[in-house]
Amino acid sequence: YRLAMILERFLHIRGQKAAGATADDEAAQGADIVMLGFFLNAEALATELKKTNPELIERILVIDFNLQNHARIRAHGFRVTYGDIGNPEALRHHGIHRAKIILSTINNTYLRGISNEGLVDEIRHINPDARVIATADNDDAATELLSRGAFRAVSPPAHAAPAYARALLDALRAGEPDEPQA
């Protein structure tokens, strides 16, 4: 993480296109929908959007500091630019102040140097009119995010629990002999 922070600062000093950074002029202009980071939940969202609302893909700009992810993000059809989402200046540089909707799909467990709560606070400061959709690790965190001004708080564990329960019940039923028909 320290190395990423040093490189991020170095790239800003020399210009973001230096050293293979991928922020093109169009991406740096921002988008009306911005996704902060790209990891498991974002990958699942990309797959879902391709099936259900593919027209949204071209409206989304992903800000991600991991250059190794950029090819995979582009393969989904998203525009992507390099940036540290924990850095308010990077968020401003990438036009977050103009975004209508901002998604933070990464759980706090995987964020470094910031939390979803901190992101909501920072976004509210930069763009008070944006609708922020943030990721909560549990119901208490969801309540906290909403109290800080998030439009929605998505809790992957809470949303996955009904699917796990259905799968468990289906597995139990699959192991039971059929009841005799009357």
N, C-alpha and C positions, 0 to 999 in steps of 0.2 A: 504494500500500500504506500509506504514511504517513497519507493522508487517511482510509482505512478504519479504521486503528487509532485515530485521533483521534475519528472518528464513533462507533466502538464504545465507547470510553470515555465519550463524551458521552451515548450512549443508556443506558448502565448508570447513569450519575448521574441522569438524568431519568426513568428507567424504560424498560423495553424497548419499551413500546407507543408511546412518543413517536416523532415524525417518521416514522410509517409502518412501524415495526418490526412484525413479524408474530408474535412469540412469544405465543401464547395460553396460557391457564392450563393447558389439557390438555397441550400440547406441553412446557411448562416442567416438568411432572411427570415427564418422561422416558418411556422405553419399555424393553422387554426387549431390543430390537435397536436400536442407534443407528448411523447412518451419518454419518461425519465428512466434510462437504463433498459437493458434487455436481458432477461433471464428466463427461468422456467415458466412463470405466469404469463410473461409477454409472448413467449413462444406458443403457448396454448391459445392465447388471445389471437395471435396471428393466424393460426390454423382455423379457429372459429370464424374470424372475419372473412377469410378466403371463401369459406363455405356459405356464410350468411349475408355478408355485406362487403363484397370485394371492392366496391367503389370507395369505401372509407380508407383503404390501404394507402392510396395516393395522397390522402390529406394528412397523413401522419408523418411527423418528423421524430426520429428517435435520437436522443442524445445519450451516447454511451462512451465511456472512457477506454473500453477494451477493444483495441483495434483489431484483434483476432476475431471478434464477433461481427465486424462490419460486413464482411462478404455474406455471412449467413442472414443478417438482417436485410441486406439488399435483395437476397434471394427470395425473401417473402414479399418484396415489392415496396418496402418502406424506404424513404430517404433517411440517411443516417449521417450524423456528424459527431466528431470527437468532442467530448467535454466531460468535466467532472460535475456531476449533478449536485454535489455538496458545496460547490463554489457558486455563490450568488452572481458573481460577475460573469461566469460562464453561462449561467442561465439567461442573464440579460443579453449577452452577446448573441445567443441563439434565438432571440426574439420571444422569450417566454412572456414578456410584457404585452405581446400582441395576441397570444394564444387564447382561444375561447375555452378549450378543454385541455387539462393537463392530467396525465395518467402516471401514477407511480405504482408499478406492478411488482416491485421487489420488496420482499419481506425485510423487516429490520435486521434479521439474523445475517443477511448478506450485504447490507449497506455498511459502508465504512465512512466514518467521520460525520455522519448525519443519520437521522431516523426519519420515518415517514411523518412523525409529528413535527420535526424540525423543517422538513420539506414543505409541509402545509403552511407552517408559520412563514417561511421565506417566500413562498409563492403568494400568500395573502398580502405580504408586504410589497412585492414587486407588481402583482397583478390582482388587485382585490376583486375584480369582476369575473375572473376565470372560474370555471367549474372544475374543482379538483377531485379526482377519484384516486384514493390512496389505499394502500394495502395494510390491513390490520392483522396482527398475529393472533388475536382472540377478541371476544366480545367487548371486554373492557377497553382494549386499544381502539376498537371501532368507535365506541362511545366517545373516547378522548379525541379522535380525529374529527368526528362530527362537531364536537364542541369547539374545535379550533377553526372550523369553517370549511371542512371538506364537504363537497356535494354528496359524495357517497364514500363509504368505507367497505371494501371487499375483504372478507376474511376467508382465505382459502381453506383453512381447517374447518371452519364452521360450515362453509358451503359444500365441502367434500363429505362431511359426516353423514348426511342423508344418503348419498350414493354408497358409502361404505355399509351403512345399515341395510339398505336394500340388497346389496350384494351378499351380505351375511345371511339375511333371511332367505334369499334365493338359494344359497348354498345349503342351508339347513333343509329347506323344502325338497331340494333335489336329492337329498340323501334319504328321504322318508318314502316308504312304500306308498303306492297309491291307495286311497281309501276305496273300499268296494262300492260300486254304484248301486243305488237302491232301485 
